[in-house]
Structure formats: C-alpha cells, structure tokens
Amino acid sequence: MVASSATLAFRSAGLRARALPLAQRSLICYSRAAVQLQSSLRCYSSEPKPETAEKAKEAVKETAETAKEATKEIKDAPKEAPAPVAPKKGGRRSKKFFCTSLALALLVGLVYGSDTRASIHRYAVPPLIRLLYPDAEEAHHFTVEALKQLHRFGLHPRERGDPDGDGALATEVFGYTLSNPIGISGGLDKHADIPDALFDIGPAIVEVGGTTPLPQEGNPRPRVFRLPSQHAIINRYGLNSKGADHMAEVLQERLRDFAYAQGFGEHELAQERVLNGEANVPPGSLVSGKLLAVQVAKNKATPDSDIEAIKRDYVYCVDRLAKYADILVVNVSSPNTPGLRDLQATAPLTAILSAVVGAAKGVERKTKPFVMVKVSPDEDADEQVSGICDAVWGSGVDGVIVGNTTNRRPAPLPKGSILPEDEQPIVKETGGYSGPQLADRTVALVARYRALLDKPNMPELEKRMQEQTATAKEAEPDRENVPAVGAAEPVHKYGRKTIFASGGITNGAQAQAALDAGASVAMMYTGVTYGGIGTVTRVKQELRQQK
Ligand SMILES: Cc1cc2nc3c(=O)[nH]c(=O)nc-3n(C[C@H](O)[C@H](O)[C@H](O)COP(=O)(O)O)c2cc1C
C-alpha cells in the first residue's frame, strides 16, 4: 500500500510537472511522492488495527528467537575462528568525515564539470570520445544523447557567470539585440533534441535540422570520417531526418513545457500567448537575446527536375515548423543530396525561395520568422555568386548563410605539411569536408556576398527604389539631407540582407575576420567537436580580448 501510494504520487506529480524544466520536474515529483509516502506511513503508525498489532507482536517474537539461535551458534563456533573485530573508537566519526568529503568532492566535481570553462572539456573529453567511439557517427549520437540526458537532470555543461552580461559582444540581428555573434551550425542537432542544452553553452543562435518533409535514412554507414591531424571531418550523412512532423512535435512539446513553466497554463492558448510575445522572449528560442533557426531541405526522392514538387517539399516543412522558428534556413547546399546544389541557379532558387517566403508570411503568429538561404562554398564563380544574390533580392529572403562543407580537399595545415599515412585514404572518402582549413575561404566569400548584396544589380529593383525615393521626396519636400540616389541606396530602402558565416571558424580571430568581412554571426560545428563543449565560451572570450 505504501509503495502504491508512492507510485500514485509519482504519477500525479509527474503529469503536472511534465511542463516544467526537467531538473525541476524530478524535484517536484520526488517531493510530492515523499509527502504522500510520509502521510501513508503516518496512517500506519497512528491508527494500528488490532490484528495488525497482533501480527507485529508475533513478528517481534520470531525475530527475538532467531537472534537467540544466532548468538548460540556464535558461542559454539570453533575457537580458532577470528574473533569479531570490535568497532574502533571514533569509527563513526571517520565514517561521517569520509561521507562528507565524498559528498563535497562530488559537488565540487559537478560544479567544475558542468562549467564550459573547465579544461577537461577541451583537453580530455574530445580525445576520450574519439577513443571510445572510433566511428564518428556513433560519437555524434553519444554526445547528443549525453547532453540530452544531462540537461534533463540539470547536470549539463553551461556557461557560468553570465559573461555576455556586460554587453561587449551584443549585436543586432533582424531587429533583435543578440547577446553575442556566435552560432551553432546546422547538422549538429539534426532532430532538435538539444536546442536548450546548446543555448546554455553560450551561442546566441542555434540552428537545428536539416529536416526533410518525410523521414529519410540518409546514406549507408559509415558516412562520417575524422581527420584528427587536421581537426577536420568528412561527412556524407545525406540529410538523414526523422521528418518535419517529428521535429514539429518535439518543438511543440518544448513550447508547451515553457508556457506551463512560465505560468501561462497547459491549454493551447498558453502556447499562442508565448508565440505572440507575451513571455517577452523570441518565439523560437524562448531565450532572451537568442534566436532559434530551423533548417529545411527537400527529400532525396523528390525529382530534381520537378521544381513544383521541390517547392512543395520546402513549403511542407515551413507549414509544420515556421511557428517554432525565429529563422527558417533553406538548405540548397548540402553536397550529399544529388542535384540539391543545382537548385542554386537563379531561376529555380528564386522560385523556391519565393515559395518559402510566401509560406513563412502565412504563419499564425504575430511576428513572422525570417528566412535565410544556406549556400555552398563551392559555387563561387562570379556569375554563380551574383546569380544567388539576384535570387535573394528577387525572392525577398532576409539573408544568406555563407558556407557549408566543401567537395574540395583543402591543403593540410600547417602550410606545407602532409597528412599522416592513416589519414590519406580517409581524405579520399566522398563527402563534404569541414574544419579550420575552410576559414580563409569563408571570410573571402562573405566579403564577396557582402559587396554584391549591398549593391543589387537587378534593374527592376533599382526602378522600384527610384520610384520610392521620388515618392518619399514628394511626401517630405522640406526634409533636409534627403539621401542621394546611389548604388548602395537599395540596401537602406529594402533592408540590408543579413549574412551568417559558416565554415572553418574555430577561434576568436577567425570569428572576428568573418564579422569584419560583413557577417553578423559566425557559426561553428567542426570546431566544437574537436575543441569541446567550451569552444563557444573560449571563442567569445577571445573576441572580447580583441575589442
Ligand atoms: C557531421 C556533419 C553534419 C552536417 N549536417 C548538416 C546539415 O544537416 N545541414 C547543413 O546545412 N549543414 C550541415 N553540416 C555543415 C555545417 O553546418 C557547416 O556548415 C560546415 O560543417 C562548415 O562549418 P564548420 O567548419 O564550422 O564545421 C554538417 C557538418 C558536419 C560536419
């Protein structure tokens, strides 16, 4: 009966607490169960029934007899048997001391281990994971699952001491003031399992996905390979995805938990109130000063030649996911889905992006998600880059993520070195290459996109701009300093396109170079897998030191 009361207490407490952060949930469950358990015990002790008392007496008698027999056996035992050791004086005290020290050591270990600044995260954990999981994909799954479980119990690594609190790294993106200009790139949290654990390690942007409309397996394994000497990875995952509906469920549950924890209640209206800004946090990230990006892609089985079907794929994902995103990212640059990168040609890209922008505008939410397109570093000929920029302006998307993995094989670092023998077959694996060797090219490409996006060459856009300027002049004839119509004017008239940089960023100097080239956010993936969970904190610290 006591046990079943406790179980009931766990269940009822669990139902209500489901909508709270898990660390709090467990505490609530435990404390409610404990209260009920105590009251059940109280029932037993305060109202003993006569037959229960009788049974208790019998049990006491039986126990006493057994004890007598046991004492007799000890007395009759052969003399050479070792005499029982009498407890030492002060034994209890030393036991207490030992327990207290152990508890203290555990506490200190926990505080240290859950701080992103702990050097164990940089120097011990990544090599240990590589040793335990020679298959890089298994290491990826292990890390995501470990972070998920640690976050559930509030034991996950996090940035302590609010280093962004001084505002030194604050930056404006889409009208939001972000706490810092660092992001986690797509693919690390493919199924939106750990956005909150990732936010807690310090970035202002977390990109989850890419997700496809229908679930798909991706390419056969093995499909992720390490080049440890280069701190680089080659992957050909092929956009393995649990599908947009699954991700929508996960993100909705996250929103429901948040709304309940904030005191908005459990009903659907509570979620709408959070989505419409009543909690004073962005509707996607649910964290002040941070934004959640959700990346969408097409299914491999959708024919590359059927633009209408491809548009339907992207729009399907947007319809399911836009509600939970601050930014939607259109992936047309993964090298591992055949034909995907061909969608970066101006006409198909404009058609796809226009469809996504239209669908994003239709989301039932006060503020609509912004839309960005993630482009490949390999489509870098002048006409390709300017064609993509035309599609960006033509479709009305809000920005570009410049960079992804590359099909090329960059020269090893340091310059002039050669790969160790065991890595030479690995570098020939098919797939997208990522790692610090990409950084210089990313910075150069960001600068080119910045220049082109700031001076759109679309004639119709310039015509619209001139018309608007003329209207503005007519409306405000007395206004002084009306800006002259110049090449850079459309940027101010139509809103400057935002750029995020992704590719090879692993330290503060590289992040700063990307920002100086015109990016608003420097994103990381491979750098975190080699540098550990404290990489974002370290890069931000290096950025601060450069200021
Ligand atoms: C294992 C792995 C999986 C990735 N999955 C995706 C993905 O699903 N979608 C995407 O747009 N980029 C994906 N990327 C690319 C990264 O988001 C990033 O753009 C690229 O790795 C370059 O940045 P980095 O050098 O900081 O890793 C993946 C990269 C890696 C290493």
The ligand as an ORCA input file, in Angstrom:
! r2SCAN-3c Opt
* xyz 0 1
  C      28.705     15.750    -39.484
  C      28.172     16.980    -40.121
  C      26.817     17.064    -40.440
  C      26.321     18.213    -41.040
  N      24.974     18.302    -41.328
  C      24.498     19.435    -41.912
  C      23.114     19.573    -42.205
  O      22.287     18.719    -41.900
  N      22.707     20.722    -42.808
  C      23.584     21.726    -43.137
  O      23.193     22.735    -43.701
  N      24.890     21.625    -42.834
  C      25.365     20.520    -42.243
  N      26.683     20.434    -41.941
  C      27.559     21.558    -42.295
  C      27.781     22.503    -41.124
  O      26.590     23.103    -40.702
  C      28.760     23.612    -41.500
  O      28.159     24.470    -42.427
  C      30.049     23.074    -42.084
  O      30.481     21.959    -41.376
  C      31.162     24.115    -42.078
  O      31.386     24.630    -40.804
  P      32.486     24.058    -39.763
  O      33.790     24.056    -40.463
  O      32.401     25.005    -38.613
  O      32.039     22.692    -39.408
  C      27.196     19.295    -41.337
  C      28.540     19.202    -40.995
  C      29.030     18.074    -40.385
  C      30.481     18.013    -40.027
*
